[in-house]
Amino acid sequence: MPTAAPAVSTPAAAPGSSFSDALANGLQKLQDLNTNSDNLAVKAATGDLTDVHEYMIASTEASVATDLTVAVRNKAVDAFNEIMRMQM
């Protein structure tokens, strides 16, 4: 039985939501993608996965999401460091 990949949507921030809520939601979606990929990997290894493409897609989605998260984190750290340099 194929496992449906979690829907990844990026709706606009709800009125009244804070930056920390948006950040927490984004990280939760990243965790969900990685968990789904891990579960499908286990199914593939045990022979319970009938469609290997499903795992490959989930794995690629998790990888791209992780790369994007790392890139955003790096830009945030660079911005923070630049602000600290401007204060001195």
Buried (B, 14 or more C-beta within 10 A) or exposed (E): EEBEBEEEEEEEEEEEEEEEEEEEBBEEBBEBBBEBBEBBBEBBEEEEBEEEEBBEBBBEBBEEBBEEBEEEEEEEEEEEEEEEEEEE
